[in-house]
Amino acid sequence: TLAALVPRRSAFVLLSAAILLALGAASFERSRVFADPETLWRDTLRKNPGSWMAHNNLGTLLSSEGKTDEAIEHLRQALALGGGLAGPAGARIQHFNLANALRLEGDLPGAEREYRAALAIEPSDVRVMHNLAGTLLAAGRRDEAVALYEQVLRLDSAFAQAHYNLASALASGKDRDGAILHARRAIEIEPRLADAHVLLGDLLQASRPDEAAREIDEALRIDPGHARALSRLAKRLSSQGKPLEAIGALREALRREPESVEALCGLAWLLTTGTDPSTRDAARAVALAERARDLTFGRDAKVLFTLGTAYLEAGRTDDAVTTAQKGLQLVPDASPQAGGFRDLLSRCARRP
């Protein structure tokens, strides 16, 4: 009868509602688990520690976030668990991801080994070749890096970043014309590549300062917080007798890139040597220059000269002498830099 059916239907509705609520709660919990990729892959590994794919994806993600120690651990696990299962293409990507993490960690020999393992699988992979070239350049093997960048560009002549990096490598080897050629080519391919505009500005500064200034201005139009471009702007403003504006530009550069050695040194120099007493702050200059020294492991002569000058201005003559003596050990005896360090030592000797 209808009366007998109603309670059954009500019970069915209540049961259905209960099931839906339970499923909804479970879905909500899963949505919390998968709220971000890192949580997803960690949850996957908690349930399946042998998943090479989860190790690879989590390692790549952690590497992009600068968590290189943990990233390397997961990427090594991915190779150990799934190098063969992933197939040649997958193994190449795994070696590439591990190489990138090792390079970020500063393990250049390890990065080179993994990049070459990836190239053994696919010798014409321009991304791998490009990153290997950067690793060789960082290791001081400029000629090898240049040759590899040139090989990349023979395979892909429209690779803007490779043109830019080749230009940087050529500039470090005093091949100014070649560097200008590739910097311009990078900009032709990718007009919004701010780094290339800054590099071209540097290359043109001595011979065409007006054009160089336009390149720096264009870099800042593309990226108003570009630390190197702001450092170049600060030099221009300082030369124009605008120290406050120059200091402001360098402070903005450090806000955007706190470990920019160039900005740290530039600001320390202005705070040490400014002709306007209101802009001087020797204690702050010392702190900035010491940070730059630490970042360069005490091996950058320009940083040490800035630090020595800041020490002297702050009344720390003994520290200034020690720093100048260390700087002299880094530069050729007849170089202008050596002359600068000797002058600094002479000024220290004249201090009471």
C-alpha positions as CSV (number, residue, x, y, z in Angstrom):
1,T,0.0,0.0,0.0
2,L,1.0,3.7,-0.3
3,A,1.2,4.0,3.5
4,A,3.6,1.1,3.6
5,L,5.8,2.5,0.8
6,V,6.2,6.0,2.3
7,P,8.5,5.0,5.3
8,R,10.6,2.8,3.0
9,R,11.0,5.8,0.6
10,S,11.9,8.1,3.5
11,A,14.5,5.6,4.7
12,F,15.9,5.4,1.1
13,V,16.1,9.2,0.9
14,L,17.8,9.4,4.3
15,L,20.3,6.7,3.4
16,S,21.0,8.4,0.0
17,A,21.6,11.7,1.8
18,A,23.9,10.0,4.3
19,I,25.9,8.4,1.5
20,L,26.2,11.8,-0.4
21,L,27.3,13.5,2.8
22,A,30.0,10.9,3.4
23,L,31.2,11.2,-0.2
24,G,31.1,14.9,0.1
25,A,33.2,14.8,3.2
26,A,35.7,12.4,1.6
27,S,35.9,14.6,-1.5
28,F,36.5,17.6,0.8
29,E,39.3,15.8,2.5
30,R,40.9,14.8,-0.8
31,S,40.6,18.4,-2.1
32,R,42.5,19.4,1.0
33,V,45.2,16.8,0.2
34,F,45.4,18.0,-3.4
35,A,45.3,21.7,-2.5
36,D,48.7,22.2,-4.1
37,P,51.1,20.0,-6.2
38,E,53.6,19.5,-3.4
39,T,50.9,18.1,-1.1
40,L,49.6,15.8,-3.9
41,W,53.0,14.3,-4.5
42,R,53.9,13.9,-0.8
43,D,50.6,12.2,-0.3
44,T,51.3,9.9,-3.2
45,L,54.7,8.9,-1.8
46,R,53.2,8.3,1.6
47,K,50.9,5.7,0.1
48,N,53.4,4.5,-2.6
49,P,57.0,5.2,-1.6
50,G,58.2,3.3,-4.8
51,S,56.6,5.7,-7.2
52,W,59.4,7.0,-9.4
53,M,57.0,9.5,-11.1
54,A,56.0,11.0,-7.7
55,H,59.7,11.3,-6.7
56,N,60.6,13.0,-10.0
57,N,57.7,15.4,-9.9
58,L,58.2,16.3,-6.3
59,G,61.9,16.7,-6.8
60,T,61.4,19.0,-9.8
61,L,58.9,21.1,-7.8
62,L,61.2,21.4,-4.8
63,S,64.1,22.4,-7.1
64,S,62.0,25.2,-8.6
65,E,61.4,26.5,-5.1
66,G,65.1,26.5,-4.2
67,K,64.8,23.4,-1.8
68,T,67.7,21.8,-3.6
69,D,68.9,19.3,-0.9
70,E,65.6,17.6,-0.7
71,A,65.0,17.9,-4.4
72,I,68.2,16.1,-5.2
73,E,67.3,13.3,-2.9
74,H,64.0,12.7,-4.6
75,L,65.4,13.1,-8.1
76,R,68.1,10.5,-7.3
77,Q,65.3,8.2,-6.0
78,A,63.4,8.7,-9.2
79,L,66.4,7.6,-11.3
80,A,67.1,4.6,-9.1
81,L,63.4,3.5,-9.1
82,G,62.3,4.3,-12.6
83,G,65.2,5.0,-15.0
84,G,64.4,2.0,-17.1
85,L,60.6,2.0,-16.6
86,A,60.4,5.6,-17.8
87,G,61.9,4.7,-21.2
88,P,64.7,6.7,-22.9
89,A,62.7,9.9,-23.1
90,G,61.7,9.7,-19.5
91,A,65.2,8.8,-18.4
92,R,66.6,11.8,-20.3
93,I,64.2,14.1,-18.5
94,Q,65.1,12.6,-15.1
95,H,68.9,13.2,-15.8
96,F,68.1,16.7,-16.9
97,N,66.0,17.5,-13.8
98,L,68.7,16.1,-11.5
99,A,71.4,18.1,-13.3
100,N,69.4,21.3,-12.9
101,A,69.1,20.7,-9.2
102,L,72.8,19.9,-8.8
103,R,73.7,23.0,-10.7
104,L,71.5,25.1,-8.3
105,E,73.2,23.4,-5.4
106,G,76.6,24.4,-6.8
107,D,77.7,20.9,-7.6
108,L,79.0,21.7,-11.1
109,P,80.8,18.4,-11.7
110,G,77.7,16.5,-10.7
111,A,75.5,18.6,-12.9
112,E,77.9,18.1,-15.9
113,R,77.8,14.4,-15.4
114,E,74.0,14.3,-15.4
115,Y,73.7,16.6,-18.4
116,R,76.1,14.4,-20.3
117,A,74.0,11.3,-19.3
118,A,70.9,13.0,-20.8
119,L,72.9,13.8,-24.0
120,A,74.0,10.2,-24.3
121,I,70.3,9.4,-24.7
122,E,69.5,12.3,-27.1
123,P,72.6,14.1,-28.4
124,S,70.6,16.8,-30.1
125,D,68.5,18.0,-27.2
126,V,69.2,21.8,-27.3
127,R,67.8,22.4,-23.8
128,V,70.3,20.0,-22.3
129,M,73.2,21.3,-24.4
130,H,72.3,24.9,-23.4
131,N,72.3,24.1,-19.7
132,L,75.5,22.1,-20.0
133,A,77.1,25.1,-21.7
134,G,76.0,27.3,-18.7
135,T,77.5,24.8,-16.3
136,L,80.8,24.8,-18.2
137,L,80.9,28.6,-18.2
138,A,80.2,28.7,-14.4
139,A,83.2,26.3,-14.0
140,G,85.5,28.7,-15.9
141,R,85.6,26.6,-19.1
142,R,84.6,29.5,-21.3
143,D,85.9,28.1,-24.7
144,E,84.0,24.8,-24.2
145,A,80.9,26.8,-23.3
146,V,81.2,29.0,-26.3
147,A,81.6,26.0,-28.6
148,L,78.5,24.4,-27.1
149,Y,76.4,27.5,-27.3
150,E,77.4,27.8,-31.0
151,Q,76.3,24.2,-31.5
152,V,72.9,24.9,-29.9
153,L,72.4,27.9,-32.2
154,R,73.2,25.8,-35.3
155,L,70.4,23.5,-34.2
156,D,68.0,26.3,-33.2
157,S,69.0,29.7,-34.5
158,A,65.9,31.3,-32.9
159,F,66.9,30.3,-29.3
160,A,67.0,33.8,-27.8
161,Q,68.4,32.8,-24.4
162,A,71.2,30.9,-26.1
163,H,72.1,34.1,-28.1
164,Y,72.1,36.1,-24.8
165,N,74.3,33.5,-23.0
166,L,76.7,33.3,-25.8
167,A,76.9,37.1,-25.9
168,S,77.7,37.0,-22.2
169,A,80.4,34.4,-22.7
170,L,82.0,36.3,-25.6
171,A,81.9,39.5,-23.6
172,S,83.8,37.8,-20.7
173,G,86.4,36.8,-23.3
174,K,86.8,40.3,-24.6
175,D,85.1,39.5,-28.0
176,R,83.1,42.7,-27.8
177,D,81.9,42.6,-31.5
178,G,80.7,39.0,-31.3
179,A,79.0,39.8,-28.0
180,I,77.2,42.8,-29.5
181,L,76.1,40.7,-32.5
182,H,74.5,38.0,-30.4
183,A,73.0,40.4,-27.8
184,R,71.2,42.3,-30.7
185,R,70.1,39.0,-32.1
186,A,68.6,37.9,-28.8
187,I,66.7,41.2,-28.7
188,E,65.4,40.8,-32.2
189,I,64.0,37.4,-31.4
190,E,62.7,38.3,-27.9
191,P,62.4,42.1,-27.6
192,R,61.3,41.8,-23.9
193,L,64.4,40.0,-22.8
194,A,65.5,42.6,-20.3
195,D,68.9,40.9,-19.5
196,A,69.9,41.2,-23.1
197,H,69.1,45.0,-23.1
198,V,71.3,45.4,-20.0
199,L,74.2,43.4,-21.5
200,L,74.0,45.4,-24.8
201,G,74.0,48.6,-22.7
202,D,77.1,47.5,-21.0
203,L,78.8,46.6,-24.3
204,L,77.9,50.0,-25.8
205,Q,78.8,52.1,-22.8
206,A,82.3,53.0,-23.8
207,S,81.7,53.8,-27.4
208,R,78.0,54.9,-27.6
209,P,76.9,56.0,-24.1
210,D,73.6,57.5,-25.3
211,E,72.5,54.2,-27.0
212,A,73.7,52.4,-23.9
213,A,71.5,54.5,-21.7
214,R,68.5,53.8,-24.0
215,E,69.1,50.1,-23.6
216,I,69.1,50.4,-19.8
217,D,65.9,52.5,-19.9
218,E,64.3,49.9,-22.1
219,A,65.2,47.1,-19.7
220,L,63.6,49.1,-16.9
221,R,60.5,49.7,-19.0
222,I,60.2,45.9,-19.4
223,D,61.0,45.2,-15.8
224,P,61.1,48.2,-13.5
225,G,62.6,46.2,-10.7
226,H,65.5,44.7,-12.7
227,A,68.4,44.8,-10.3
228,R,71.3,45.1,-12.7
229,A,69.5,47.7,-14.8
230,L,68.8,49.7,-11.6
231,S,72.5,49.4,-10.7
232,R,73.4,50.9,-14.1
233,L,70.8,53.6,-13.6
234,A,72.3,54.4,-10.2
235,K,75.8,54.9,-11.8
236,R,74.3,57.3,-14.4
237,L,72.4,59.3,-11.7
238,S,75.5,59.5,-9.5
239,S,77.6,60.8,-12.4
240,Q,74.9,63.4,-13.0
241,G,75.2,64.6,-9.4
242,K,72.0,63.0,-8.2
243,P,73.2,60.9,-5.2
244,L,69.8,60.6,-3.5
245,E,68.2,59.3,-6.6
246,A,71.1,56.9,-7.2
247,I,70.8,55.6,-3.6
248,G,67.1,55.1,-4.1
249,A,67.7,53.1,-7.3
250,L,70.1,50.8,-5.5
251,R,67.8,50.3,-2.5
252,E,65.1,49.3,-4.9
253,A,67.5,46.9,-6.6
254,L,68.3,45.3,-3.3
255,R,64.6,45.1,-2.4
256,R,64.0,43.1,-5.5
257,E,67.3,41.1,-5.4
258,P,68.8,41.2,-1.8
259,E,71.9,39.2,-2.9
260,S,72.9,41.4,-5.9
261,V,76.6,41.8,-5.3
262,E,76.7,44.8,-7.7
263,A,73.9,46.6,-5.9
264,L,75.4,45.8,-2.5
265,C,78.8,47.2,-3.5
266,G,77.3,50.2,-5.4
267,L,75.2,51.3,-2.4
268,A,78.1,50.7,0.0
269,W,80.3,52.9,-2.2
270,L,77.8,55.7,-2.3
271,L,77.3,55.6,1.5
272,T,81.0,55.7,2.0
273,T,82.2,58.3,-0.5
274,G,79.3,60.6,-1.1
275,T,80.2,64.3,-1.2
276,D,77.0,65.2,0.7
277,P,77.5,64.3,4.4
278,S,73.8,63.6,4.8
279,T,74.1,60.6,2.5
280,R,77.0,59.0,4.3
281,D,76.5,56.0,6.6
282,A,79.8,54.2,7.1
283,A,78.3,51.5,9.4
284,R,75.6,50.6,6.9
285,A,78.2,50.6,4.1
286,V,80.4,48.2,6.0
287,A,77.4,45.8,6.6
288,L,76.5,45.9,2.9
289,A,80.1,45.4,1.7
290,E,80.6,42.5,4.2
291,R,77.6,40.8,2.8
292,A,79.0,41.2,-0.8
293,R,82.3,39.8,0.4
294,D,80.6,36.8,1.9
295,L,78.6,36.1,-1.3
296,T,81.8,36.2,-3.3
297,F,83.8,34.2,-0.8
298,G,86.3,37.0,-0.4
299,R,87.6,36.4,-4.0
300,D,86.3,39.6,-5.7
301,A,88.9,42.4,-5.8
302,K,86.3,45.1,-6.4
303,V,84.2,44.0,-3.5
304,L,87.3,43.9,-1.2
305,F,88.3,47.4,-2.3
306,T,84.8,48.7,-1.5
307,L,84.9,46.9,1.9
308,G,88.4,48.3,2.7
309,T,87.3,51.8,1.9
310,A,84.2,51.4,4.0
311,Y,86.3,50.1,6.9
312,L,88.5,53.1,6.7
313,E,85.6,55.5,6.6
314,A,84.1,53.7,9.7
315,G,87.4,54.2,11.6
316,R,88.3,50.5,11.4
317,T,91.8,51.0,10.1
318,D,93.2,47.6,11.0
319,D,90.4,45.9,9.1
320,A,90.9,48.2,6.1
321,V,94.6,47.2,6.0
322,T,93.9,43.5,6.2
323,T,91.3,43.7,3.5
324,A,93.6,45.8,1.2
325,Q,96.4,43.2,1.7
326,K,94.0,40.4,0.7
327,G,92.9,42.3,-2.3
328,L,96.5,42.8,-3.5
329,Q,96.9,39.0,-3.5
330,L,94.0,38.7,-6.1
331,V,95.2,41.2,-8.7
332,P,98.3,41.5,-11.0
333,D,101.0,43.6,-9.4
334,A,101.0,46.2,-12.3
335,S,97.2,46.5,-12.6
336,P,95.2,49.6,-11.9
337,Q,93.4,47.6,-9.2
338,A,96.7,46.9,-7.4
339,G,97.4,50.7,-7.5
340,G,94.1,51.3,-5.9
341,F,94.8,48.9,-3.1
342,R,98.2,50.5,-2.5
343,D,96.6,53.9,-2.4
344,L,94.1,52.6,0.2
345,L,97.1,51.3,2.3
346,S,98.7,54.7,2.1
347,R,95.6,56.4,3.3
348,C,95.4,53.9,6.2
349,A,99.0,54.7,7.1
350,R,98.2,58.4,7.3
351,R,95.3,57.8,9.8
352,P,96.2,58.4,13.4
